[in-house]
Amino acid sequence: MFEVRVGNIVGKKITGKVVALAVVLGLACLAVGPAGPLLADDWTQFRGPGGNAVSHDKNPPTTWDEKNNIVWELDLPGPGASSPVVSAGRIFLTCYSGYGVSGENPGEQEALLRHLVCVDRQSGKLLWSRQTEPVLPEDRYRGFIQEHGYASSTPVVDGERVYVFYGKTGVLAYDLQGKKLWRTSVGTGSAIRGWGSASSLILYKDTVIVNASAESEAIVALDKKTGQEVWNSPAEALQGTWGTPVLVDIGDGQFDLVVSVPGEIWGLDPSNGNLLWFAEGIQGNAICNSVIAHDGVVYAVGGRSGGAVAVRAGGEGDVSKSHVLWTADVGSYVTSPLLYQGRIYWVSDRGLAYCLDAGDGETVYQKRVSGRYYASTVAAGGQLYALDRDGGTHVLATGAEFEELAENSLNADGSTFNATPAVSDGQIFIRSNKRLYCIGLAD
């Protein structure tokens, strides 16, 4: 049952096949707070501005190796699958240590630590690092959690604070000098099969929004300044959802908070968490990737068996018949798509490069690319960058014809690359389980 709690008002929806909906209206919106000093080239959240994985950089590097176009590299205190974020000359990312670093000897959970590190963008110097002890017990280091570990959620920064999500250990806020401002629990439950946490934080007005599906089967909004809960929208159907929600502009200053869950696409009111609309979505019991949006249309790919759907945001109740624009039998289990100049691109975890026409969902091409992938493809300089788990970045052309322009290797690193790269001001930031790399042109 989908139950939205805002004060004493409750809205409900039956999970699975939707048969009823009550939309709660008449609630006041949150006030808009002042934004901090962000720069146009900042990459402040998972998959960059708007979560759409598209950079406006015109001249990022296309070739590099261990000796060429590496501006600097920094050893990290531990592994992690979270992506770096960039704000006002600083880079933030999370790591973990002490437990689950080695599959042969994972150690004891009591030794687990999470690390938030802040790095000077220009020099690669570590400015500060903050450790957080875990809330125990954690999910055991076995099965799929061995593929990504205990620092898989990307931070988000607003120019004044940086916010991190450590699953059962909660959401934390720091100022940009590393002072911890608050810490709030969003639940201590476990996802199906103990796969751990992976969804990343986003910001809306004065709130931090987190998909706490694994921890409490809920999407939760917290006050940015205090960490106090603003709203909490629980739903059993969130079980099996690891994607990061996306804010979709529907015009007149209004936004829908959209997330793909097993079997459906949901549009919520980001001011109060109420369910506004839903549509049939990707089938299966696990959705690991995030949706994208452009001109009010939401695009989702995912599911173990694959699937893609385009839905126009907005509306009320079940919009499956009125707002679903197309569906397709292609997909990706882990990686998320992007939209660039009317086409949807992604490289799936199994190494298949896809291009779809965003207008009708028809496949433009499907080609094999070497490697295995957890990182999502990003676009910059009119090109696509797909980072495989062994440190190879495949640079692909955009357009109707598949073309691999370059393959760049950081194989000497010797560890796993799970994090989606960040792109900012002509540089690409790539993290592995060992290091953070700044890649840029030599001049």
C-alpha positions as CSV (number, residue, x, y, z in Angstrom):
1,M,0.0,0.0,0.0
2,F,1.3,3.5,-0.9
3,E,0.8,5.8,2.0
4,V,1.7,9.4,2.0
5,R,2.1,11.1,5.4
6,V,1.9,14.9,5.6
7,G,0.6,15.9,9.0
8,N,-2.7,14.0,9.5
9,I,-3.5,13.8,5.8
10,V,-3.1,10.4,4.1
11,G,-3.3,9.3,0.5
12,K,-3.4,5.6,-0.5
13,K,-2.7,3.5,-3.6
14,I,-2.7,-0.3,-4.0
15,T,0.6,-1.7,-5.1
16,G,1.0,-3.9,-8.2
17,K,-1.9,-3.2,-10.6
18,V,-3.2,0.2,-9.6
19,V,-6.9,0.2,-8.9
20,A,-7.4,3.3,-6.8
21,L,-5.8,6.7,-6.1
22,A,-6.5,9.6,-3.7
23,V,-4.5,12.7,-4.4
24,V,-4.1,15.1,-1.5
25,L,-4.4,18.7,-2.4
26,G,-4.3,22.1,-0.8
27,L,-0.9,21.8,1.0
28,A,1.4,24.8,1.2
29,C,4.6,24.7,-0.7
30,L,8.1,25.1,0.8
31,A,9.8,28.5,0.8
32,V,12.7,28.9,-1.6
33,G,16.0,29.5,0.2
34,P,19.0,31.4,-1.1
35,A,21.4,29.4,-3.2
36,G,25.1,29.3,-2.5
37,P,27.9,30.4,-4.9
38,L,27.8,27.7,-7.7
39,L,29.6,28.1,-11.0
40,A,28.2,27.3,-14.4
41,D,30.6,24.4,-14.9
42,D,30.0,22.8,-11.5
43,W,28.9,19.1,-11.5
44,T,27.1,19.1,-8.2
45,Q,25.1,15.8,-8.1
46,F,24.9,12.3,-9.5
47,R,25.1,12.6,-13.4
48,G,25.6,16.3,-13.3
49,P,23.1,19.2,-13.6
50,G,19.5,17.9,-13.5
51,G,20.8,14.3,-13.3
52,N,20.8,14.1,-17.1
53,A,24.5,13.2,-17.6
54,V,25.1,15.9,-20.2
55,S,27.9,18.5,-19.9
56,H,28.0,21.7,-22.0
57,D,31.8,21.6,-22.0
58,K,33.0,22.1,-25.6
59,N,36.6,20.8,-25.4
60,P,37.1,17.9,-22.9
61,P,40.0,15.5,-23.6
62,T,39.3,12.5,-25.8
63,T,42.6,10.6,-25.3
64,W,44.7,9.8,-22.3
65,D,46.6,7.1,-20.6
66,E,48.8,6.7,-17.4
67,K,51.4,9.1,-18.9
68,N,49.4,11.6,-21.0
69,N,46.7,14.1,-20.1
70,I,46.6,13.1,-16.4
71,V,46.6,16.4,-14.6
72,W,46.9,14.7,-11.2
73,E,45.9,11.5,-9.3
74,L,45.2,11.0,-5.7
75,D,45.2,7.8,-3.6
76,L,41.9,7.4,-1.7
77,P,41.3,6.0,1.8
78,G,39.2,3.2,0.5
79,P,37.0,1.9,-2.3
80,G,33.6,3.2,-3.3
81,A,31.1,3.3,-6.2
82,S,29.9,6.9,-5.6
83,S,30.8,9.6,-8.1
84,P,32.8,12.7,-7.5
85,V,31.0,16.0,-7.5
86,V,32.6,19.4,-8.3
87,S,31.7,22.8,-6.8
88,A,33.6,26.1,-6.6
89,G,37.1,24.6,-7.0
90,R,36.6,21.6,-4.8
91,I,35.8,17.9,-5.4
92,F,33.8,15.8,-2.9
93,L,33.4,12.0,-2.9
94,T,32.9,9.2,-0.4
95,C,34.8,6.0,0.3
96,Y,34.7,3.2,2.9
97,S,37.3,1.2,4.8
98,G,37.7,-1.5,7.5
99,Y,35.1,-4.0,6.3
100,G,34.2,-5.5,2.9
101,V,37.4,-4.3,1.2
102,S,38.5,-7.8,0.3
103,G,36.2,-10.7,-0.6
104,E,38.5,-13.3,0.7
105,N,38.6,-11.7,4.2
106,P,35.9,-9.1,4.7
107,G,36.8,-8.5,8.3
108,E,34.4,-7.4,11.1
109,Q,31.6,-4.9,10.6
110,E,32.6,-3.0,13.7
111,A,35.7,-1.8,11.8
112,L,33.7,-0.2,9.0
113,L,34.2,3.5,8.4
114,R,32.7,5.9,5.8
115,H,34.9,8.7,4.5
116,L,33.9,12.0,3.0
117,V,36.9,13.6,1.3
118,C,37.4,17.1,0.0
119,V,40.0,17.7,-2.7
120,D,41.4,20.9,-4.2
121,R,40.5,20.8,-7.8
122,Q,43.6,22.5,-9.2
123,S,46.3,20.7,-7.3
124,G,44.7,17.4,-6.3
125,K,45.7,18.0,-2.7
126,L,43.5,16.5,0.0
127,L,42.0,19.4,1.9
128,W,40.1,17.4,4.6
129,S,38.6,14.0,5.3
130,R,35.8,13.1,7.7
131,Q,35.1,9.7,9.0
132,T,31.7,8.3,10.2
133,E,31.2,5.1,12.2
134,P,28.4,2.8,11.0
135,V,25.0,2.0,12.4
136,L,25.2,-1.8,12.8
137,P,24.4,-4.4,11.8
138,E,25.1,-3.6,8.1
139,D,24.2,-5.9,5.2
140,R,26.8,-8.7,5.0
141,Y,29.5,-8.5,2.4
142,R,28.2,-11.2,0.1
143,G,26.4,-11.5,-3.2
144,F,25.8,-8.4,-5.2
145,I,27.0,-6.0,-2.4
146,Q,30.5,-7.2,-3.2
147,E,30.1,-5.5,-6.6
148,H,29.7,-2.0,-5.1
149,G,30.4,-2.0,-1.4
150,Y,29.3,0.5,1.3
151,A,29.9,3.9,-0.3
152,S,27.7,3.9,-3.5
153,S,25.6,7.0,-3.1
154,T,26.9,10.2,-4.7
155,P,27.0,13.3,-2.6
156,V,25.2,16.5,-3.5
157,V,26.5,20.1,-2.9
158,D,24.7,23.4,-2.9
159,G,27.6,25.8,-2.6
160,E,27.1,26.1,1.2
161,R,26.9,22.5,2.3
162,V,27.7,19.0,1.1
163,Y,25.2,16.2,1.8
164,V,26.0,12.5,1.9
165,F,23.9,9.3,2.3
166,Y,25.4,6.3,4.0
167,G,22.3,4.0,4.0
168,K,21.5,2.7,7.4
169,T,24.0,5.2,8.9
170,G,21.8,8.0,7.6
171,V,22.0,11.3,5.8
172,L,24.7,13.8,6.9
173,A,25.4,17.4,6.2
174,Y,28.8,19.2,6.4
175,D,29.8,22.8,5.7
176,L,32.5,23.2,3.0
177,Q,35.2,23.3,5.7
178,G,34.2,19.8,6.9
179,K,32.2,20.7,10.0
180,K,29.4,18.2,10.6
181,L,26.1,20.1,10.8
182,W,23.6,17.3,11.3
183,R,22.9,13.6,10.9
184,T,19.4,12.1,10.3
185,S,18.4,8.4,10.1
186,V,16.1,7.5,7.3
187,G,15.7,3.9,8.4
188,T,17.8,0.8,9.1
189,G,16.1,-1.8,7.0
190,S,17.6,-4.0,4.3
191,A,16.7,-4.2,0.7
192,I,15.8,-7.5,-1.0
193,R,18.7,-10.0,-0.8
194,G,20.8,-7.6,1.2
195,W,22.0,-5.7,-1.8
196,G,22.8,-2.5,0.2
197,S,22.2,1.2,-0.8
198,A,22.9,3.0,-4.0
199,S,20.5,5.8,-4.7
200,S,21.9,9.3,-4.6
201,L,20.6,12.6,-3.0
202,I,19.0,15.4,-4.9
203,L,18.0,18.9,-3.8
204,Y,14.7,20.7,-4.1
205,K,14.3,24.2,-2.7
206,D,15.1,23.9,1.0
207,T,15.1,20.1,1.1
208,V,17.3,17.2,0.6
209,I,15.4,14.3,-1.0
210,V,16.5,10.6,-0.7
211,N,15.1,7.4,-2.0
212,A,15.4,5.4,1.2
213,S,13.8,2.3,-0.4
214,A,16.3,-0.1,1.2
215,E,16.2,1.5,4.6
216,S,12.5,2.2,5.1
217,E,10.7,1.6,1.8
218,A,10.1,5.4,1.6
219,I,11.1,8.5,-0.2
220,V,12.0,11.2,2.4
221,A,12.6,14.9,2.3
222,L,14.8,16.6,5.0
223,D,15.3,20.2,5.8
224,K,18.7,21.3,4.4
225,K,19.6,23.4,7.4
226,T,18.4,21.2,10.2
227,G,18.1,17.7,8.9
228,Q,14.5,17.5,10.3
229,E,12.1,15.4,8.3
230,V,9.8,17.5,6.1
231,W,7.8,14.7,4.5
232,N,7.9,10.9,4.3
233,S,6.2,8.9,1.5
234,P,6.3,5.2,2.3
235,A,5.4,2.5,-0.3
236,E,6.0,-1.2,-0.3
237,A,6.5,-1.0,-4.1
238,L,9.7,0.9,-3.6
239,Q,11.3,-2.4,-2.5
240,G,13.7,-3.2,-5.3
241,T,14.2,0.5,-6.4
242,W,17.8,1.9,-6.4
243,G,17.4,4.7,-8.9
244,T,17.9,8.3,-8.0
245,P,14.7,10.4,-8.5
246,V,14.7,13.2,-11.0
247,L,13.0,16.6,-10.9
248,V,11.0,17.2,-14.1
249,D,10.0,20.7,-15.2
250,I,6.3,20.6,-16.2
251,G,6.0,24.4,-16.8
252,D,4.8,27.4,-14.9
253,G,7.4,26.9,-12.3
254,Q,6.1,23.5,-11.3
255,F,8.1,20.3,-11.0
256,D,7.3,16.6,-10.7
257,L,9.6,14.3,-8.7
258,V,9.8,11.2,-10.9
259,V,11.1,7.7,-10.0
260,S,11.0,4.4,-11.8
261,V,9.9,1.5,-9.6
262,P,9.3,-2.2,-10.5
263,G,6.4,-2.1,-13.0
264,E,5.6,1.6,-12.9
265,I,6.8,5.2,-13.3
266,W,5.7,7.6,-10.4
267,G,5.3,11.3,-10.4
268,L,5.2,12.9,-6.9
269,D,4.8,16.4,-5.7
270,P,8.3,17.4,-4.4
271,S,6.9,19.9,-2.0
272,N,5.0,17.3,0.1
273,G,5.6,13.8,-1.3
274,N,2.1,13.2,-2.5
275,L,1.6,10.8,-5.4
276,L,0.3,12.8,-8.4
277,W,0.3,10.3,-11.2
278,F,1.6,6.9,-12.3
279,A,2.0,4.9,-15.5
280,E,3.0,1.5,-16.5
281,G,6.8,1.2,-16.6
282,I,9.6,-1.3,-16.6
283,Q,8.7,-4.8,-15.6
284,G,10.7,-6.9,-13.1
285,N,11.5,-7.0,-9.4
286,A,14.5,-4.6,-9.5
287,I,15.1,-1.2,-11.0
288,C,18.7,-0.1,-10.5
289,N,19.0,2.9,-12.8
290,S,17.6,6.4,-13.0
291,V,15.2,8.1,-15.4
292,I,16.0,11.1,-17.5
293,A,13.8,13.9,-18.6
294,H,13.6,16.5,-21.5
295,D,10.9,19.0,-22.4
296,G,8.5,17.4,-19.9
297,V,9.0,13.8,-21.1
298,V,10.4,11.1,-18.9
299,Y,12.5,8.3,-20.4
300,A,13.2,5.1,-18.4
301,V,15.2,2.0,-19.3
302,G,15.9,-0.9,-17.0
303,G,15.0,-4.3,-15.7
304,R,16.8,-7.6,-15.7
305,S,14.9,-8.6,-18.9
306,G,15.2,-5.1,-20.4
307,G,12.6,-2.5,-21.3
308,A,12.2,1.2,-22.2
309,V,9.3,3.6,-21.9
310,A,8.6,7.3,-22.6
311,V,6.0,9.1,-20.5
312,R,4.9,12.7,-20.6
313,A,5.0,14.0,-17.0
314,G,2.0,15.7,-15.4
315,G,-1.5,14.6,-15.2
316,E,-3.4,13.0,-12.4
317,G,-4.0,9.4,-11.4
318,D,-3.3,6.6,-13.9
319,V,-1.9,8.1,-17.0
320,S,-0.9,4.9,-18.7
321,K,-3.3,5.3,-21.6
322,S,-3.0,9.1,-22.0
323,H,0.7,9.9,-21.3
324,V,2.8,6.9,-22.4
325,L,4.3,7.8,-25.7
326,W,6.1,4.6,-26.6
327,T,7.7,1.4,-25.2
328,A,10.6,-0.6,-26.5
329,D,12.1,-4.1,-25.7
330,V,15.6,-2.8,-25.0
331,G,17.1,-1.9,-21.7
332,S,19.9,-1.9,-19.2
333,Y,20.0,-3.5,-15.8
334,V,22.5,-1.2,-14.0
335,T,23.6,1.8,-16.2
336,S,21.3,4.8,-16.8
337,P,20.6,6.5,-20.2
338,L,21.1,10.1,-21.4
339,L,19.4,12.2,-24.1
340,Y,21.4,14.3,-26.5
341,Q,20.0,16.1,-29.6
342,G,16.9,14.0,-30.0
343,R,18.6,10.6,-29.3
344,I,18.8,8.4,-26.3
345,Y,22.2,6.7,-25.6
346,W,23.6,4.3,-23.1
347,V,26.0,1.4,-22.8
348,S,24.5,-1.4,-20.8
349,D,26.3,-3.3,-18.0
350,R,26.9,-6.2,-20.5
351,G,28.7,-3.9,-23.0
352,L,25.9,-3.1,-25.6
353,A,25.9,0.4,-26.9
354,Y,22.3,1.6,-27.7
355,C,21.0,4.6,-29.6
356,L,17.2,5.2,-29.7
357,D,15.2,7.8,-31.4
358,A,13.6,9.8,-28.5
359,G,10.6,10.6,-30.6
360,D,9.3,7.1,-31.2
361,G,11.7,4.7,-29.4
362,E,12.9,3.0,-32.5
363,T,16.4,1.5,-32.2
364,V,18.9,3.5,-34.3
365,Y,21.7,1.1,-33.5
366,Q,22.8,-1.6,-31.1
367,K,26.5,-2.4,-31.1
368,R,28.9,-4.4,-28.9
369,V,31.5,-2.4,-26.9
370,S,34.2,-4.3,-25.1
371,G,34.1,-4.3,-21.3
372,R,31.7,-4.6,-18.3
373,Y,29.9,-1.5,-17.0
374,Y,28.4,-0.1,-13.8
375,A,29.2,3.5,-14.6
376,S,26.6,5.4,-16.7
377,T,27.6,7.0,-20.0
378,V,28.0,10.8,-20.0
379,A,28.0,13.3,-22.9
380,A,30.5,16.1,-23.3
381,G,31.9,18.0,-26.2
382,G,29.4,16.3,-28.5
383,Q,30.8,12.9,-27.7
384,L,29.9,10.0,-25.4
385,Y,32.2,8.7,-22.6
386,A,31.6,5.2,-21.4
387,L,33.8,4.0,-18.5
388,D,34.1,0.2,-18.1
389,R,34.9,-1.5,-14.8
390,D,38.5,-2.2,-15.8
391,G,39.4,1.4,-16.3
392,G,38.9,1.7,-20.1
393,T,37.0,4.8,-21.3
394,H,35.4,4.3,-24.7
395,V,34.8,7.6,-26.5
396,L,31.9,7.2,-28.9
397,A,30.5,9.6,-31.6
398,T,27.0,11.0,-31.2
399,G,24.6,10.6,-34.2
400,A,22.9,7.9,-36.1
401,E,26.0,5.9,-36.9
402,F,28.0,4.0,-34.3
403,E,31.7,5.0,-34.2
404,E,34.3,4.5,-31.5
405,L,36.6,7.4,-31.6
406,A,39.0,6.3,-28.9
407,E,39.7,3.8,-26.1
408,N,41.6,5.1,-23.2
409,S,43.1,2.9,-20.5
410,L,43.8,3.3,-16.8
411,N,44.4,-0.4,-16.4
412,A,47.6,0.1,-14.4
413,D,45.3,1.2,-11.5
414,G,44.5,-2.5,-11.0
415,S,41.2,-2.0,-9.2
416,T,37.5,-1.6,-10.2
417,F,35.9,1.5,-11.7
418,N,32.2,1.6,-10.8
419,A,31.6,5.4,-10.6
420,T,30.1,7.6,-13.3
421,P,32.6,10.2,-14.3
422,A,32.1,13.9,-13.6
423,V,32.8,16.6,-16.3
424,S,33.6,20.2,-15.4
425,D,35.4,23.0,-17.2
426,G,37.3,20.9,-19.7
427,Q,38.3,18.2,-17.3
428,I,37.0,14.7,-16.5
429,F,37.1,13.3,-13.0
430,I,37.2,9.5,-12.7
431,R,37.4,7.5,-9.5
432,S,38.3,3.9,-9.0
433,N,38.4,1.8,-5.8
434,K,42.0,3.1,-5.4
435,R,42.4,6.6,-6.8
436,L,40.8,9.8,-8.1
437,Y,42.0,11.0,-11.4
438,C,41.8,14.5,-13.0
439,I,42.0,14.2,-16.8
440,G,42.6,17.2,-18.9
441,L,44.5,18.5,-21.9
442,A,48.2,19.1,-21.4
443,D,48.0,22.8,-22.2
